[in-house]
Amino acid sequence: MTRFATDDLFQLLPAYLRVRDAEEGARVKGRVAPGDARDIEDFGPLRTLASLIAREAQIVDESLDDLYDNAFIETCAPWVIPYIGDLLGMRGLEDIPEGIDMRARVADALALRARKGTLRALEHASGTASNWPVYAAEYWNRLVHAQSMRLLHPDFGGSVDMRDRAALARIGTAFERNSRNVEVRRIETAGGQWNRGNIGIHIWRLRPYSISGHPATQAPGDRRFRFHPLGCDAQLFDRAHDRPLIDTPVTEDVLPSPIARWIMDEAPGTFYGQNRAMMLMLDGTEVPVEQICVAHLGDEPGGGAEPPWNHPPRDDRIMIDPELGRIVLRTGDPANPDLRVTCHFARPLEIGGGEHGSRDLDDLSAGTVIAPGGPPVSTAINAAGGQGLFVLDATDIYTAGGTITVPAGGALRLVAATQHFPTLRLTSELDFALGDGATLELNGLRIFNAPVRISGTGETATIADTTLVPGRRLNRLGAPEQPNAAALFVDAVGITLDMARVITGPVRLEAEVDACFAETIIDAMRPQNRAIFLNGAPLRQVIRLDRCTVHGRVETDAFGEGDRRPIGGLGAVSEDDPEARLATSDTLFVSDTVPAVRAERRQVGCIRFSHVPPDSVTPRLYRCTEGPAPVFDSLRYADPDYMLLRVQTGDHILRGAENRGEIGAYNRAAHTVRRDNIRRSIDDFLRFGHAAGLFCST
């Protein structure tokens, strides 16, 4: 790279011109800047001209350097990437929320072309296009066929080894080892898999999320515990891993799959230990993997509220059941120990709080830290005057109950520390009594066992990244114990309620409220129950729902007007105008009661790009659908695929949102867009004469 300096250019002039320029510079300096500290040569007209030429030459030189850098994908400017991709004939992809690293995708283009038609190319291209873990399987390698004495394949027999428990656990998964008969249905429509020329693209849609150092929930019986903080059975998952390089085959141990008992039994160290899927701390000491064994800890026949488990405590090892999330300690361990667990569950999107650390919080160092195991949270807040910032800095169980009084003009913030997910067990209804002009914020919490009430005459109440457990609490199987009970009561007169990225049970509005819900699941647990409802009095209430899933009936005074927030936004108010309010848009209403949605005042408000059941009583609708009702993979809060739409759902819902994604709270997950991107990648890299289909492993 050439550098043009003024001195170098000036030295190219004859000496007598430089001398005369210095003399002229002395006269100019004495006339215009006699006190200037610069040398007299700097005031010469020729030297000034040389400095201008050097500056312009430097600009040209830097432009040449940029042009050279722009010839390579590793160093080019962002605006050049699409042009290099076009030169390579790359197809465009739909954008996904976290973005596609197009620089890396274009850089891999030649490597993918060299491997076109191979499983590695299909896996890598599909993974980068969707940002999902992907595994490609050739199904013809497991077909049953007649054996030849010249080429024996003893593993391709027609029988299943019933003694191989790990192989039995893999049946129906991407890594199945058993042989299959031919299926003649088309793989493109997921009708059949096992046939010559068929390749399956298996995708993992659910995102693992961790809980770290949480106390295990003790179950009735001798030394029996559960992993889940709410004391219910729950499937454990492997942790997330980085995507392998293009030449590295995708293996079973790098995928965020549900952990099967007998697969873990093959290699416990793959799933258990530091920086693994799970770990136990017993009275402050890590339990080594040598003291762990895998067992089926299901219920024995006989029933009852908490029937006996299959295995009593052993003398030598702690038993773990990853499919049910159960633990049985040894006979020599204390009966009531301090047992803490680190493990992973899964969900479609970061809604309802967690340790993911993506919550937008200010500096929490000035807040009052409330430690677990001390007095109830409500007692600590009231002792501090009912206002200020209070931080729960542990993934642990806290207790609260009664009334928290926030004085007039005060602000109460009860938040979880970053990378922590505390659970708040209510001993009774928790009532936030707000004074005139007071504000309330709840952020990053999981609240269960009793409802929350917001009362008084406050100004605003914000609930974000929080779960108000539907049904208030869960039984051992994960079903709600009070399926018709409200989780939130709002009877603060004139308050503005903002809820963003929240999972909650039914919400009862008992006063004149302006309520806004964004990326929120409101679950009444049964479609005929009321999810959002009034207290029966003729009050002026306005609700707005943006990218929400409402399971149950909706009864409101009116739907509010407002502007549509950009799809990348995550909060409940406009980024550009904090005073703006959202309109109801991209919301999935699910109920089998007529009317499923009822607004008393229909001359105001609008519902846009939403699924509204037939015969609903609503304000004007804009590009909404009344087609067949959606079908979910699960309606239980404890399940990993909670409120996740099945892939067989009609396009009127899967592509009905304003951004052509799915309607509902998981719109930001962009599952439809990711599947479309994978299909484009399949078309580019599939071997001639073969067929491929998408299969959801989670």
N, C-alpha and C positions, 0 to 999 in steps of 0.2 A: 504494500500500500504506500503510495507516494504521498509525502507531506510537503506542502508548499509553505515556506516561511518567508516573511518579508525580507529578512536579512539575506537569504540565499538569492532571491530575485534581484535585490539591490546590488549585490556583489557582481552580478553579470554585466553591469554598466561600466563603461570606461572610468578610470580614476578621476579624470579631469571633470567629468560630469558630476561625479559624487562630491568633489570639492566645491564646485559651483553651487550644487544643491544645498550643501551645508552652509555656504555663505548666504544664500537666499533664505534658508531656514533661520539663521541668526537675525536677519532683518525682520522677518515675519514675527518671530518670538518677541523681539524688542518692541514691536508695534502693537501686537494683539494680546500677548500673554507674558509680560516681563517677569512675573513672579512664578511662572510655571516651573516645576522641578524636572520636567522632561528634558532630554538632550536636545540641542539645537537641530540635530539631524532629523528628528521626528517632525519638524515643522517645514522641512523642505518639500516642494511640490512634487519632485520626482519620487521621493520616498513615500509620500502620501499616495501617489498613483500606484506604486509597487504594492503597498498594503492592500489597496482595493483589488488589484489583480490577484494577489495571493488569496484574499478572502473568497473571491468568486471561483478561483481554481480549486480551493479546498471544498467548496460546495459541489462542484462537478466531480471531484475525486470521491467524495462520500457517496454521491449518487451512483457512480460506477461500482463502488463497493456494495451498495444495496442491490444493484442489479445482479451482481455476482451471487450475493446471498440468496436472492429470490429465485435462483436457478435450482436450488436444493430445498427439498421439503423440510429438512431439519432446521434450516435457518431462514426460510422465507417469511415475509410479512403475512399476517392473517388474511389479508385480502387476496393474496396470491393462491392460497390453498385451493379454492374452487377451480381455478384455471388449470392448475397442475392435475387435479383430479379429472377435469374434462379431457385433458390430453391423454390420460390413461383410460378413458372410457368408463369411468366409475359412475354408477347410478346414484341419484340423490336419495336421501332418506328423510323420513319425517323426524322432526325434532322431538326430543324427550326432555322432561323437566331438568334432569341433571346435565343435559347436553351430551352430544356425541363428540368425542375427540377426533375431529376430522383430520387433523395433522397426522395422528397415529394411524388412522384408517388409510389415508393416502400413502403414507410411508410403507404400510404393509401390502399395498396393492400388487407390486411386482412379486413379492413373496407368495401372496395368495394365488396369483396367476400361475406361478410355477407349480403350485400344489393343487391346481384346480381339479376337482373330482375326488379329492381325498377327504377322509373324515376330519383331518386336522384343519383343512381349509373351511369346511362347513362349520365346524365348531367355533373357530376363531372369528370368522366373518359374522356368524349369527350372534356371538357373544358381544362383539364390539358394536353391532347395530342395535342391540336391545339393552345392553348393560345388565343382562341376566346371566347367571351361570347356565351353561349349555353343554350337553353331552350328546354326541351322535353315535347311534348303534346300528350295525348292519345285521338285519334280522335273518338273512338267509344262512348265516353261519350257525344258527341254532335249530335249523329245520331237521326233523326226523327223516332219514332216508335209508333205503336198503343198503346193507354193508357189502363191500366187495373185498374179497380176500387179497386183492392187490393193494388196496388202500383202506386200511382199517381206521374207523373213527369210533372207538369204544364209548366216548362220551355222548355220542349222538343217538343213544338208544331211545326207545319209546317209553321207558318207565322212569319214575321219579324215586330218588333215594330218600325214603321217609326217615332215615336216621341222620341225614345231613340237615341239621336245624338251620344253619346259616343259609343254605341254598333255598330252603323252604321260605325263609324270611324275605328272600329277594324275589319271589314269584310276583309278577306284575310290576316290577320296578325296571329301571333302565339297565340294571346289571344282573338280570335274571340269567341263571346258568342252565336251567332245564331246557330240554328240547321240546319243540312244538310241531304240531301239524300245520299244514298250509291253510292260510286264511285268504280267500279269494276276493274279499271286499277291498275297495280302494283305500289306500293308506292316506291319500290326500284329504279325505273327509273323516279320518280317524275311525273308519269302519273296520279295517283289518290291519294287522301289523306283519304277521309272519308269512312272508312269501319271498320268492326270488326277486332281487332288484329293489327291495324295500329298505329304506333307511329311515330311522326314527330320530327326530330332533327333540330331545327331552329338555324341558325348561323348568327352572326353579323360580317361581314367582314370589314366594314368601320371603320376607326379610327377617333374619334372626335378630333378636334383641336380647340383651343380657340383663341379669340381675346379679350383683356382686356383693358377696358377704351378707346376704339377707338371712335372718333366722329362719330355719326350717319350721314348718307348722306341725305341731305335735298332733297326732291322731289318737283316738281312744285305743287303748291296748298297750301291750308291753313293748316299749322302745320303738314305736312306729311313728314315722314322720312323712311329710310330703314336701316336695320342692316348691310348689306354688304358694305365693304369699297369702292367697285367700283360702288355703286348705282344701283345694279340690284336686282331683286327678288331672294331669296335663301332660301332653307329649313333649319330651325334650328334643331339641334340635342340635345339630352340629353347628359350630361357629362359621362365620363367613371367611372366605379365603380370597387371596388375590387371584386374578385370572392367569392361568398358565401361559407361558410363551407359545408362539405358534407351532414350534416343533415339539412341544411337550404334550403327551397325551393327557387327557382329562381322566383322572382316576376317582374312585368312589370317595376317598377320604378328603377331597378338596371341595366337596359340594355340600351346601347347607341343607342336608336331608334330615328328616325325622330319624332318630336313632332307634334302630330295632334291637331287641334284647340280644338275639343270638349273633347278630353282626358285631355288636359291642363285645360279646363274649369271646369272639375270635381274637380280638386285639384290644383289651381294655385300655392300654396306654395310648391308643389313638384318640380316644375320646375323654379320658380322665387325666387330670393333672393340671399343673400350671400352664396357662395359655392354651388350654384345651376347652372342650365343650362343657365340662362340669368339674367341680372340685368340692370336697367337704373339708370343713374346719371343725374339729371336735375339741371344745374347751381351749381354743386358741392355737391348736396344733394341727397342721395339715395331715390328713389321713393319706398315707402312701397308697399307690395303686396296688401293691402287693396285699393290702388288707381289704381289697374290694373284690366282690364277685357279683355277677349278674344273675338275677333270678326273676321268675314270674311271680310277682307279688299280688296277683289278682285275688278276688274274694272267693272264699270257700262257699260251697252251696249252703243255703240256709236262710239267706236274706237278713233283714234287720237294718237298723239305722247305720250301723258300722259293723258288718260281719267280719269274722276272723279272716286274716290273709292266709295265703297258701303256705307260707313258711314261717315258723316261729324263729326267734333269734338264734343265730349260730354262736358257737364258742370262739371261732377263729376269725371270721370275716364279717364285714358290713355288707349287706345285700342292697342292691340298687335295681330298680325296674325303670328303665328310661322311657318305656312306652306309657306307663301310668304316672311317672314322676313320684315314685314311692321309695322310702328308705326304711330298712330295719337294722338297728344297731346290734352289737354283740351282747351276749349275756353279761359280760364283765364290764360293759360301759355303764355310766351313771344312768339312772332312770329318767332324770330331768336335766340333761346336759345342755351346755351352750353349743348347739349345733348350727353352724352357718353354712350356707350353700352358695356356690357360684355356678350358674347354669344359663342356658339359652332356651328361650321360647321363640315363637315366630308369629308374624302378622303381615298383612299386605302393605301397610303404610304406617308411618310414624304418627299415629293419631292416638290420643289418650295418655300421653306422657311416656317417659322411659329414660334410660341412661344414654340416649343417642347424642345428647349435647348440642342439638341444633336449635334449642330454644333461644329466642332473642331476649336476653336479659341484660340489664345494666350491671355495673359493678356492685357485687353483693358484699364486699368487704366491710361496708359500714353497717351491715345488718346485725341483728341480734340472733345468735345461733342457738337453736333449741336442740338439746341432745336427747336421744332416745332413752327410755328408761326412767326419765325424771317425771315431774308433775305433768298433768295433761297440757296440751298445747293451748287450749282455751284459758287455762289458769295462768300460764306464763304471759299470754298476751294481755289479759285483763290486769295483771299485776304491773305491766308496763304502761298502762293508760289506754289500752285498746287501739293504739295507732303506732305506725312505724313499720320498718322492714324486719320481718322475721324469716330466718332461713333454716330449713330442715336439711342438714348436711350429711345424712346417712341414708343408705338404702335399708331401712329398718321399719319396725312397727311403732307408730306413735298413737297416742290416745287423745281424744277430745270429746267435748259434749257440753251442753248447756248454752248459755248466751254469751257472746262476745260483743261488748258495747263499744262502738266507734264514735267518738265525740263529734260534735258539729264541726264541719270544715276539716276533719281529720282524714288521713289516708292510711289504710291498713293493707299491707302486702304480705301475704303468706306464700312463700315460694320454696321450691326445692333447689338445692345447689346443683350446679352443672355436673353432669355425669352421675347423678343420683336420682333414685326413683322411690321416695318414701311412701309408705302406706299409712293412711290415717284411719284408725278404727274408732268409730263413734260409739260412745257408751249410751248416748241419747241424741235426740235431734240437736244439730248444731245451728244455732240462730245467730246470724250476723245482724245486730240491730244498729243501723246506720243513722247518725244524726243528720241535721240539715247540711246539705252540700258535701257529705262525706263520700269517700270512694273506697272501693274494695277490689283487690286483685288476688286470685288464687292461680298458681302456676306450677305445673309439674307434679301434681299430687294424684294419689289413688285413694278414694274415700269410699268406705263401705260400712255396712251394719246399721246405718240409720240415715235419714234424709238431711239435707242442708236447706236452711231457710234464710232468705234475705229479706229483712223487714226494715221498717223505719221510713225515713224521708231522704235517703241518700241521692247522690247525683249519678254515679256510674258504678257498675259492678262488672269486672272483667274476669272471666274464667278461661284459661288457655292451657293446652297440653295437660289436661286433667281427665281422670276417669271418675265418674260417679256411678259406681257399679250398678248395672241394671238388676233389679230384683233385690237391691240392698246388700244381700250376701248370697253366697252360692253353697249348695250342698256338696257332698263328697264327689258327686258325678259331674259337677260343674253347672247344674241346672239352677235357675233362680229360686230362692225360697219364698219370695213374695212377688210373684209375677205381675201383680196389678198395683204395686205400690209406687208412688211418685218418688223420684230421687231429689228433685229440686222444687221448692216452693218460693215464689217471688211475690211478696206482698208489700214491697217498698213503693210508696206512691210516687209516680213520676220518674222512676229510675230508668236509666238506659242500661240494658243488659247486653254485653258482648260475650259470645262464646265462640272460641276458635280452636279447632283440632281437639275436640272433646268427645268422649263417649259417655253417654248419660242414659239413665232411665227416664221415665215420663217427667215432663216439666209442667208444673201447674202455675198459671199466672193468676194471682189473686188481687191485683191492683192495676192501675193504669200504667202500663209498661211499654217501652219501645225496645223490643228484643231482636237481636241480630245473631244468627247462627251461621258460622262458616266452617266448612270441612268438619262437620259434626255428625255423629251417629246418635239419633234419639230413638231408643229401643224400648217399646212398650211390651216386648217379649211375646205378645200374641197380636195378630193383625186386627182383632176386634177391640183390643184395649185402646185407651186414649193415650197418645204420645205427647201432644201439646194440647192443653185444654184450659178452660176458664173455670171460675168458681160459681158460675151461674148468674152473677150480678151483671147488669148492663153497664159495662165499663168500656172505656176507650183504650183498646190495646192494639198494637201494631207489631207484626212479626215479619222478619225477612230471613230467608234461608238461601245460602249460597253454597253449592256443592255439598249438599247434605243428604243423608239417607234417613228417612223417617219411617220406622216400622210401627205402624199403629195409626189410629185416627188423629186428625188435626182439627181442632175447633178454636177459632180465633175471631176477634172482632174485625180485623182487616189485615190485608197484606200491604206492606209499605211500598212506596215509590223509592227510586234510587238509581244509581249508576252501577253498571257492571264493572267489577274490579278486574284488572288484568289477571290472566290465569296463573301467572307466576307468584302472585301475592298469596300470603298465608294468613293474614290477619282478618279482622272483622270490619276494618274501616279502610277508607281509601288512602293509599300512600301519598297521593298528590294533594288531597284535601281531607285533613283529619276530621272535619265536620261532616263529610259526606256519609251517606248511608247506602247500604247495598239494596238492590232489588232481589226478589226471589228468582233464582236461576240455577239450572243444572242440578235440580233436586229430585230425588227419587222418593215418591210417596207410595207406601205399600200398605194396603189394607183391603179386607174383603167386606167391609161394612159400607152401606150406602146411607149418606154420602161419606166417602173416605176423607174428604177435605171439605170443610164448611167455613165460609167467611160470612159474617153478618153484614158487613158493608162491602158490597161488590162493585160499587161505582168508583172506588179508588184502588190503586195498586195494579200490579201485573205479575204474571208468572211466566217465565221464559225458559225454553229449552229443558223442560222438565217432564217427568212421567207422572201424569195425574190420572188416577183411576176414573172410569166412567161414572157419570151421574154425580160428580162432585159439584159443590156449590162454591164457585170461585169468581174472582174478578177476571178480566180479559186474559186470554191465553195467547202466547206468541210462540209458534213453532214447538208446541208441546205434543206429546204422544199419549194415546190412550190404548195402545196395543196390548198384547198379552202381558200378564203380570210377570215380573222378574222371578227367577228362581235362584236361591242362594246355596252355596256349598254348605254353610252352617249358620244357624241362628243362635248358637250358644256363645256367650262372651268368652268362655275359657278356651274355645277351640281356636287353632291358629288361622283357619280360614273364615273367621267370623265376619259375616255380612259381605262376603266376597261373591260376586256374581259368577255363575257358572259360564263356562265358555260357550255352551249351547244357547245362551240367552240371545234373543233376537237383536238384529242390528238397530232396531228402533231405540234400544236402550244402550247397547254397546257403542254406538256411534251417534247418539242423539244429543250430546252436549254441544255447547257453542263452539268448542275447539275440536269437534268431531271425535271426541273421546267418549268414555262411558259416563252415563249420568249417575250422580251419587257422590258419596264422601270419598271414594277412592279414585276420583277423576285424576288427581295429580299422579297417581301410580302409573297412568298411561299404559295399561296392559294391552289395550287394543292397538295402539300405535306401535308398541314393541313387537307384537305378533306380526303386524304388517311389515315391519322392517326385516324380521327374520325371513318371511316369505320372499321378499325381494332378494335377500342374500342367498336363499336356496336356489332361486332361479339362476343366479350368476355362477354358482359353484357346484351345482349338482352334476354328477356324472351322466353322460348321455345314456338313455335307455333305462334310467332308474327313476324311482319315485320316492318322495319324502313327505312325511307328515309331522305335525306338531303334537306333542304329548306333554301334558302338565304333570310333572313329578311332585309338585306342591302347588 
